[in-house]
């Protein structure tokens, strides 16, 4: 069973600004900086020993994605990433380590087959 938490009060997520973000690239650049900031904050808390640390898993929800960062393997801890529409995946706490490992491997394989165009 996974433990789910957030550190949004310590590392606020970027918001899409409809006035200045004329395309998705500006927002994505801020998200990339945010993800690095989150990893650095988690390392301050002495996380980062897991081989899966920092891997992001995504689940399709409604018109977007629920995204989580792997924080530790034993116990399995996932950090909810409030980016995009900040969806949450129903049943995320029922994931096991093998489920997360399979999801990470599947996403990496798909990324090799279909690289992002952004």
C-alpha positions in Angstrom: 0.0 0.0 0.0 1.3 3.4 -1.0 1.5 6.4 1.2 0.5 9.6 -0.6 1.4 13.1 0.4 2.2 16.6 -0.9 4.6 19.4 -0.2 2.7 22.1 -2.1 2.9 24.4 0.9 6.7 24.3 0.8 7.2 24.1 -3.0 4.3 25.8 -4.7 3.4 24.4 -8.1 3.4 26.8 -11.1 0.1 28.0 -12.5 -0.7 28.3 -16.2 -1.1 32.0 -16.9 -3.5 32.6 -19.8 -2.2 36.2 -20.3 1.5 35.4 -20.7 1.6 31.7 -21.6 0.8 32.0 -25.3 2.0 28.5 -25.8 2.6 25.5 -23.6 6.4 25.8 -23.7 6.6 28.5 -21.1 4.5 26.7 -18.6 6.4 23.4 -19.3 9.7 25.2 -18.5 8.3 26.3 -15.2 7.1 22.8 -14.4 10.5 21.4 -15.2 12.1 23.9 -12.7 9.3 23.0 -10.2 10.1 19.3 -10.4 13.8 19.9 -9.8 12.9 22.1 -6.8 10.7 19.3 -5.4 13.5 16.7 -5.8 15.9 19.0 -4.0 13.4 19.6 -1.1 12.9 15.9 -0.8 16.6 15.3 -0.6 16.7 17.8 2.2 14.3 15.5 4.0 16.8 12.6 3.5 14.9 10.9 0.7 16.6 9.9 -2.5 18.1 6.5 -1.7 15.5 4.6 -3.7 16.5 3.6 -7.3 13.0 4.9 -8.3 13.4 8.2 -6.6 12.2 11.1 -8.8 10.5 8.9 -11.3 7.1 10.3 -12.3 4.1 8.1 -13.0 1.0 9.4 -14.7 -2.5 8.1 -14.9 -5.1 9.2 -17.4 -8.0 10.9 -15.6 -10.9 12.8 -17.3 -9.3 15.3 -19.6 -5.8 15.2 -18.2 -3.4 13.3 -16.0 -2.9 12.5 -12.3 0.9 12.7 -11.7 2.9 11.4 -8.8 6.6 11.3 -8.1 8.2 8.3 -6.4 9.8 9.3 -3.2 10.7 6.0 -1.6 10.3 2.3 -2.3 10.2 0.8 1.1 7.8 1.9 2.3 6.3 3.0 -0.9 5.7 6.8 -0.8 4.4 8.8 -3.7 4.2 12.6 -3.9 1.1 14.0 -5.6 2.2 16.6 -8.2 -0.4 19.4 -8.4 0.5 20.3 -12.0 -1.8 20.7 -15.0 -5.3 20.2 -13.7 -3.9 18.6 -10.6 -6.1 15.5 -10.9 -5.9 12.7 -8.3 -6.0 9.0 -9.3 -8.7 7.1 -7.4 -7.1 4.1 -5.7 -3.5 5.4 -5.9 -3.0 4.3 -2.3 -3.6 0.6 -3.3 -0.6 0.5 -5.6 2.2 -1.9 -4.7 5.9 -1.4 -5.5 5.7 -3.9 -8.4 2.8 -1.9 -9.9 5.0 1.3 -9.7 8.0 -0.5 -11.2 5.8 -1.8 -14.1 4.3 1.7 -14.7 7.8 3.3 -14.8 9.1 0.7 -17.2 6.0 1.0 -19.4 6.2 4.8 -19.6 10.0 4.6 -20.4 9.3 2.1 -23.2 6.5 4.2 -24.6 8.7 7.3 -24.5 11.3 5.5 -26.6 8.7 4.5 -29.1 6.9 7.8 -29.2 9.2 10.6 -28.1 7.5 13.8 -27.0 7.3 16.6 -29.6 7.5 19.5 -27.2 
